[in-house]
Amino acid sequence: MASFVIIIWIWSMTSTIEVTTIFYQHSIFLRHKNPAHDNGTSPFFSSVVATAQACINKCHNQLSCESLVYDTISFKCSLFEGKNVKDEISSNQVLYEVVKKAVLRDISDYAKYLCNGNSPGYFYNESVPVCYKIDSQPRSMTDAKLFCGESGGHLLRIDTEIKQKFVENLNLETTSSVSKYRIDGKYNGTNWTFSNDQAITQFYWYPGEPSREQSSSRSVGLKVAYSGKWDDIRPYGSHGCICEKDIKFY
């Protein structure tokens, strides 16, 4: 009887939520109603959303998300790569941990087909996930955008920490004419933005960068010697590029 009471108590403190989408990505979340953590990692993503379910959906769609905290008063949603949060959880916050997250193999193969089936040179990395192509042909920013656009893509947008870690592990090569590779990002004289006009809010500059004069003639590249960290480069300079295609499932 004692063990039965303990089991009931454990389940009264937690509840399980499952999320499945047409992406064949399956996630199971465990809710902790009264957690208390004071160590671990800082969130890699935070935003205001209307409901806890919306926050859960954001975590579900980020493969690197291992836990989340939702504030029922401020509606702030914070996603974490670890399962211990840095700040102590308050009474108006709820912690969810990812018990299991998986991408089923059949949809992964389909994603690879969508990535490179009609676009030679593209590769699909399901852990990010990202569909990308590295090209060492020297191009200006305008020509690089046109080149990526020919295959239905755009310059790689590093808008998450996991995508930044991904490029840091890429084997970028220096050639006789290329030592840097263009990614998406430009300076408009006031702010850094992606080509879709989305503001860049997280930067991964190499120490000492950006180093060019404060002018509007600046864009973003990855210098091979910087091991994936950002370098500010001139838009009209000739560099290699990394393209990205957005995979859409219908």
C-alpha positions in Angstrom: 0.0 0.0 0.0 2.9 2.4 0.8 4.4 1.9 -2.7 1.0 2.6 -4.3 0.7 5.9 -2.4 4.2 6.9 -3.6 3.3 6.1 -7.2 0.2 8.2 -7.0 2.2 11.1 -5.5 4.8 11.0 -8.2 2.1 11.1 -10.9 0.3 13.9 -9.1 3.5 16.0 -9.3 4.0 15.3 -13.0 2.0 14.9 -16.1 2.9 13.8 -19.6 2.2 15.6 -22.9 2.8 14.2 -26.3 3.1 16.2 -29.5 3.2 14.7 -33.0 3.2 16.7 -36.3 3.1 15.9 -40.0 6.9 16.2 -39.8 6.9 12.7 -38.2 8.8 14.2 -35.3 7.6 12.8 -32.1 8.2 14.5 -28.7 7.2 13.5 -25.2 7.3 16.2 -22.4 7.2 15.6 -18.7 5.8 18.5 -16.7 7.2 19.4 -13.2 4.8 21.4 -11.2 7.0 22.5 -8.3 10.6 22.3 -9.5 13.6 24.1 -7.9 16.8 24.3 -9.9 19.6 26.8 -9.5 22.3 25.6 -11.9 22.6 24.6 -15.6 22.4 26.5 -18.8 20.9 29.7 -20.0 18.1 29.6 -22.6 19.1 29.6 -26.3 15.7 31.0 -27.2 13.2 33.2 -25.5 10.0 34.8 -26.7 6.5 35.8 -25.6 3.7 33.3 -26.6 0.1 33.2 -25.6 -0.1 29.7 -24.1 2.1 27.0 -22.6 1.1 24.7 -25.5 2.5 27.3 -27.9 5.8 27.2 -25.9 5.7 23.4 -26.0 5.3 23.5 -29.8 8.3 25.8 -30.1 10.4 23.3 -28.2 9.0 20.4 -30.3 10.2 22.2 -33.4 13.7 22.7 -32.2 15.6 19.4 -32.1 18.2 20.9 -29.7 15.5 21.8 -27.1 15.7 19.5 -24.0 13.5 21.5 -21.6 11.4 24.7 -21.4 10.1 27.1 -18.8 6.8 28.9 -19.4 5.8 31.9 -17.2 2.0 32.1 -16.8 2.1 35.8 -15.9 4.6 37.3 -18.4 3.9 34.6 -21.0 7.6 34.3 -21.6 8.7 31.0 -23.2 12.3 30.0 -22.6 13.9 27.0 -24.4 17.0 25.2 -23.0 19.5 22.8 -24.4 20.0 21.2 -21.0 17.6 19.9 -18.4 18.6 22.2 -15.5 17.8 25.9 -15.7 20.0 28.7 -14.4 17.4 30.6 -12.4 15.2 29.2 -9.7 11.7 28.4 -10.9 9.0 30.7 -9.4 5.5 29.7 -8.4 4.1 31.2 -11.6 6.4 29.3 -13.9 6.1 25.7 -15.2 9.0 23.5 -16.3 8.7 20.8 -19.0 11.5 18.3 -19.8 11.8 16.4 -23.0 11.5 12.7 -22.2 11.9 11.6 -25.8 12.3 13.3 -29.2 12.8 11.5 -32.4 12.6 12.0 -36.2 11.2 8.9 -37.8 13.5 7.4 -40.5 11.0 7.5 -43.4 10.4 11.2 -43.1 14.2 11.8 -42.7 14.8 10.0 -46.0 12.0 12.2 -47.5 13.7 15.3 -46.2 17.0 14.3 -47.8 15.1 13.8 -51.1 13.5 17.2 -50.9 16.9 18.7 -50.0 19.1 17.2 -52.8 16.7 15.4 -55.2 16.6 18.2 -57.7 19.6 20.3 -56.4 23.0 18.6 -56.8 25.5 19.5 -54.1 23.0 20.0 -51.2 23.2 17.9 -48.1 20.7 17.4 -45.3 21.8 17.3 -41.7 18.9 16.1 -39.6 20.4 17.0 -36.2 20.1 20.8 -36.9 18.1 20.3 -39.1 19.4 22.1 -42.2 19.7 21.6 -46.0 22.9 23.2 -47.1 25.4 23.5 -49.9 29.0 24.8 -49.8 30.4 26.4 -52.9 33.9 27.7 -53.2 33.4 29.7 -56.4 34.3 33.4 -55.6 31.2 35.6 -55.8 30.0 39.0 -54.6 27.0 39.1 -52.2 24.6 39.9 -55.1 25.9 37.0 -57.2 26.0 34.6 -54.2 22.3 35.4 -53.5 21.4 34.8 -57.1 23.4 31.5 -57.1 21.6 30.2 -54.1 18.3 31.4 -55.4 18.7 29.4 -58.6 18.2 26.2 -56.6 15.3 27.7 -54.5 17.5 28.6 -51.6 19.2 31.6 -49.9 22.4 32.3 -48.1 22.6 30.3 -44.9 20.9 32.1 -42.0 22.5 31.4 -38.7 19.5 32.2 -36.4 20.0 29.5 -33.7 22.9 28.4 -31.6 22.7 24.9 -32.8 23.2 26.1 -36.4 26.2 28.1 -35.3 27.7 25.0 -33.7 27.0 23.2 -36.9 29.0 25.6 -39.1 31.9 25.6 -36.6 32.2 21.8 -37.3 32.1 22.2 -41.1 35.2 21.4 -43.0 35.6 24.7 -44.9 38.6 24.7 -47.2 40.9 27.5 -48.3 41.5 27.6 -52.0 43.9 29.7 -54.0 41.2 32.3 -54.4 38.9 31.8 -51.4 39.5 32.0 -47.6 36.0 33.1 -46.6 32.5 31.9 -47.2 29.4 34.1 -47.3 26.4 33.6 -45.1 23.2 35.7 -44.8 23.5 39.0 -43.0 24.0 42.6 -43.9 24.5 46.0 -42.1 22.0 48.7 -43.2 23.8 51.5 -41.5 21.9 51.0 -38.2 21.2 47.3 -37.7 22.3 43.9 -38.8 19.5 42.0 -40.7 19.0 38.9 -42.7 18.0 39.2 -46.4 14.3 38.6 -45.4 14.6 41.8 -43.2 14.5 39.8 -40.0 16.7 41.5 -37.4 19.8 39.5 -36.3 19.7 39.3 -32.5 22.4 36.8 -31.7 25.9 37.3 -33.1 28.9 34.9 -33.2 31.7 37.3 -34.1 35.3 36.2 -33.9 37.1 38.2 -31.2 37.9 41.7 -32.6 35.2 41.5 -35.2 33.4 43.4 -36.7 36.5 45.4 -37.5 35.5 47.5 -40.5 34.4 51.1 -40.4 30.9 51.9 -39.4 29.4 52.1 -42.9 26.5 50.4 -44.7 28.9 48.4 -46.9 29.2 45.3 -44.6 28.0 41.7 -44.8 28.8 38.5 -42.9 31.2 35.7 -43.8 32.9 32.7 -42.2 36.7 33.0 -42.4 38.3 29.5 -42.6 40.9 30.6 -40.1 38.2 31.7 -37.6 36.8 28.1 -37.3 33.2 29.1 -38.0 33.1 32.4 -36.2 31.8 35.5 -38.0 33.8 38.0 -39.9 32.5 41.2 -41.5 33.2 41.4 -45.2 32.5 43.8 -48.0 29.4 42.9 -50.1 31.3 43.4 -53.4 34.2 41.2 -52.4 34.6 37.8 -54.0 34.2 34.9 -51.6 32.8 31.4 -51.4 29.3 30.9 -50.1 27.0 28.5 -48.1 23.5 28.1 -49.4 20.4 26.9 -47.5 17.1 25.5 -48.7 14.0 25.6 -46.5 12.5 22.1 -46.5 8.7 22.2 -46.6 6.4 19.2 -46.1 3.0 19.2 -47.6 
